[in-house]
Amino acid sequence: MADNTWFDEIGALVEATPEDVFTLAQMYEHEPALAVEHPANNTIRSKIRQTLQRLRDADVIEFLEPGVYRKSVVAAKRVVALPTAYRANRPSPVDSAKGTPPRFDTVPLEHRDIRAYVVSASESRVAVLKEYALVKEFELELNSRGHETSHQRIDAYGTSLWTDLFDAHDGILYEAKSSASREHIRMAIGQLFDYRRVVEVKGISLLLPEEPVKDLCDLLRGLSIGCTYQTSSGEFVEIST
């Protein structure tokens, strides 16, 4: 029975991971909460690894390389519950129906090796990689200026959302996209307005890999949304709004 509990708990944490591809290091980040759930267990990390092997055997995840995993189709169909230590901080559907307001937590930006995520040449995977690399480079730029950076996990009515980057120094929330196309920018606008309903910020801004066309710059100015893009030489330029 205890092993089944671990199977469900680690399976739930895998399910809650934002990316389809994740690392063992990410699973280790849940060690404190799992220790609360299993106070008599002094080998939490060993149990995590063992349970990941069981999830692989059950076709819930795939092993890509040492320490790197990918959710399988089976994982998308699993209905599992997060451990109590997590459920205590997440709004339940019942609470949401009663109007419990959304909440958010500030989380340090994850320091992961982008190379570990190069596992597929698919368009969606490439887009995720480009966004991640863009955020990491801009984070380093902000840190070099002495700015503290993080991102937020937003729990809103049973759904967890993750913002890309928050600059605590200037109070700016950034949404990164892999392209400056109209489709990507319109999507980012909706995401930023959605986040701003919950997260208190001084401003919202897009983070793009190239300069958008004038028409889209005018659109952002009209909505009071900032925009920072990266030049071909790697510099970051802020468009005046």
KAMOCOR-V183013 format. One record per pair of residues at least 24 apart in sequence whose ideal C-beta (glycine too) atoms are under 8 Angstrom apart, sorted by sequence separation. I is the first residue (numbers start at 0). J is the second residue. If there is no record, write none. Layout:
# KAMOCOR-V183013
i->[I,I]
j->[J,J]
This chain:
# KAMOCOR-V183013
i->[23,144,183,8,23,26,141,108,138,172,210,137,141,184,8,23,172,179,210,134,171,174,176,178,179,108,134,170,171,172,173,174,175,176,178,179,188,170,171,172,173,174,175,176,177,178,179,184,188,162,169,170,171,172,173,174,175,176,179,130,160,165,169,171,173,179,191,160,181,184,188,165,184,137,162,179,188,9,137,134,108,5,9,13,108,134,153,9,24,107,108,133,155,164,20,23,106,151,163,5,6,10,22,23,105,106,133,153,5,9,22,23,105,106,130,153,13,21,22,36,105,106,130,6,13,20,21,36,104,130,151,6,20,21,35,36,67,103,104,129,10,20,21,33,35,66,67,69,103,179,19,20,32,103,104,127,2,6,19,33,64,67,102,103,126,32,101,102,125,126,32,101,16,101,171,173,13,63,101,14,108,13,14,105,13,95,95,14,10,90,92,14,89,90,92,15,88,90,91,10,90,11,89,10,11,12,137,11,12,15,89,11,7,134,7,8,12,133,8,11,133,133,129,25,25,24,22,137,137,22,136,103,101,102,103,140,20,101,133,136,18,20,137,20,18,15,17]
j->[47,168,207,33,48,51,166,134,164,198,236,164,168,211,36,51,200,207,238,163,200,203,205,207,208,138,164,200,201,202,203,204,205,206,208,209,218,201,202,203,204,205,206,207,208,209,210,215,219,194,201,202,203,204,205,206,207,208,211,163,193,198,202,204,206,212,224,194,215,218,222,200,219,173,198,215,224,47,175,173,148,46,50,54,149,175,194,51,66,149,150,175,197,206,63,66,149,194,206,49,50,54,66,67,149,150,177,197,50,54,67,68,150,151,175,198,59,67,68,82,151,152,176,53,60,67,68,83,151,177,198,54,68,69,83,84,115,151,152,177,59,69,70,82,84,115,116,118,152,228,69,70,82,153,154,177,53,57,70,84,115,118,153,154,177,84,153,154,177,178,85,154,70,155,225,227,68,118,156,70,164,70,74,165,74,156,157,77,74,154,156,79,154,155,157,81,154,156,157,77,157,79,157,79,80,81,206,81,82,85,159,82,79,206,80,81,85,206,82,85,207,208,208,109,111,111,111,227,229,115,229,197,196,197,198,235,116,197,229,233,116,118,235,124,127,159,161]
